[in-house]
Amino acid sequence: MTGAVAGRTGADSGHGDAGYVLRTATADDLGGARAVMLDTVYRDLKSGYVPRWHADIIDPESAYLRPERCTLLVVEHGGEIVATGAVRDRGPQAPPNPRWVADRFPSGSTAQLCRIYVRPEHRRHGLARQLVRELREFAARAGGYTALYLHTDPAVPGAEPFWRSLAHEVCDERTLPGGGQGIVHFELPMPLPDLGATTTPAG
């Protein structure tokens, strides 16, 4: 992002120059957030809705709003939700992920970054980078997390170089026998919690 972010509290940050507002989702935002997520899994991931992978998209309230150590952030522009990002308290499961990756990132102590999606027409405004920053800070404040994990599908345009600019590769399944799932697993550094922070600089 360019320009200054006028922070309010926690993740409630406005990017005034471009009219973007990043904030914690409420129940009223779930329809818009769900639309962004479903459009992404159909258009970019090409998987469509798969219940065992995407149940949280259908019921984001149970997945992200109710648990204390989970969150869903949204970016609003012109009254529309245009980007999402979430933290959940589950690590990768085996199968389908490699056992050693699942063992390295156990549920409960792992904050998994997920559903970081931006509508195509709103990309290249730094929204994903800002979402990652806010989600990392949420995980640090939440307490009990010792690792920040995510995985990405390198077939999605721009996804792999974006995450390589921010995170450390843990496992590229394309190098495994048979190619695995074709995804790349990453770990991000856990920031120190700053409980007194009320503003967030622009990315």
N, C-alpha and C positions, 0 to 999 in steps of 0.2 A: 504494500500500500504506500501511497504517497500522502504527504500532508500529516496533520496531527490528529490523533485520536483523542476525543474528549471523553475521558473515562468517567463512569459514574461509580459503580461498585462491582467488584468481581469481573464477570465477563460482559457487563453491560457497557459497551464501548461504541461510540459513534464515529464513523469516518465521514465527517461533515462535507468535505470537498466533493465527494462522489455520491453522497446521499446514502451510504451504506451504514446500517446499524447492526452490530454484533451483540447478541444478548442471549441469556439463558432462555430456553424455550419454555413456554407455558402450554397448558392444555389447548388454548386457542390456536397455537401454532402447529399442532400436530398434523392437520390435514395438509398444509403447505409443505411441511417437512417430509411427510410421506410421499407427496408427489415428486419432490426433488429426488428422493431415494429410488423410487420405482422407475422414474424416467432414466436414471443412471444405470440401474441394473439391466434394463432392457436395451438402452441405446449404446452405452459404453462397455459394460461388462459382457453384454450379449448372452447372459445366462437366463434372463427372465427371472420371475419370482420362483424361488425354490424354498419350500417351507422349512427344511432343516437348516438352511443357511440364513434365511431372511425373515424369520418370525418376528424379530425385533422391529422390522419396518412396519409390519401390520399392527403391532401393539407397542409403540415406543413409550407409552406412558408407563407400562409395567417394566419395560427394559431399562429406561433411563430417568424418568421423572420421579418414581417412587423410591428406588434404592438410594440411600444417602451418599454412597461413594461412587455413584454413576451420575452422568449428566448428558444433556443434549443441548448443544448451542445451535443457534440459527443466525443467519444474516438476512436482514430485511432490506429491501430496496423498493421504494415506491409502493409500499403496502403489500409487497409480495415476498415470500420466502424464496431466496435465490441460492442459498448455500446452507449446508449442515455439517456438523461434526459432533462426535460423541466419545465418551469414555465409558467402558463397561469393566466390571471387576472379574472378568473371565480371561484366562490365558487360552492359547491355542490348544485344541483337543487332538488326541491321537487315537485312532486314525481320524481324519485323513492326513493330518500333519505328521511329520517325522516325530518319533517318540522322544528323541533327545531335545527337540525344540520344545515340545510340550513340557518336558521335565525342567527345562531351563526357565520357563515362564509359567509357574503354577497359578491356578486361579486363587483369588483372594489377595495375594501379594503382587499381582501383575495388573497394571492398568493398561487395558487394550484400547488404542485409538482406532476408531472405526467410523464408517459412514461420513468420511470427509469428502463431500461432493459439492461441486459448484456448477451451476447451469452454464452451458457453453458460452452464452452471450455475456456472462459476467466474469469470465476467466481473465487472467492477466491483470487483475486489480490487487493482487496480494491477499485475497480473501482466504485461500487455503492456508497460507503461511500464518496469517493472523489467527485463524482457528486453531492451528497446531500450538501456537504460543499460549493461547488461553487454556486449551485442554491440558497442556503440560502443567501449567500453574494450578489448575483445578486439582490435578492428581497429587501434586505436592501438598496442597492445603488439605486434601481429604484425609491424609494420614493412612499409614498401614501399607502403602504401596512401596515396593522396592525396585520395581522395573517398569519401564514404559515400552510396550510392544505394539507392533502393527505388521500387517502383511499387505502386499499390493500385487496387482496383476499387471505385469509389464506390457501386456497387450494393449492396455488403455493408453492412448496417446498422452505423453507428458508425465505419466505417473512415476515411472521408474527414475528419471533424472531428478524429478522434484524430491522424492524421498531420499535419493542418494545425496542430495545437497544438505539434508538435515539430519540423517540418521546413519547408523552403522549397520552394514549388512551382517546378518547372522547366518542365513542359509538361502542360497539361490537354488530352488528345486529343479531348475532347468539343468543343473549339473549332476543331478542324481541319476542313477540307473533308471531308464524309462522316462526321465523328465519330470517325475513327480506330478504335482498339480500345475506346474509351470509358474508358480508364484514365488515372490521373494519376501523373506522374513527380515524385519529390521528391529533394532532397538534404538531408542532415543535416550539421551542422558536425562536423568531426573533432576529438575531444578530444585534449589533450596526453597522451602516455603517462605513466602513473604506475606504474612498475615495482615500487615498494615497497608498493603498496596491498594490504592483506590484509582490509579490511572494506569493506562497501558499505552506505551509508545507505538507509533505506527511502524509496520514492517517495511 
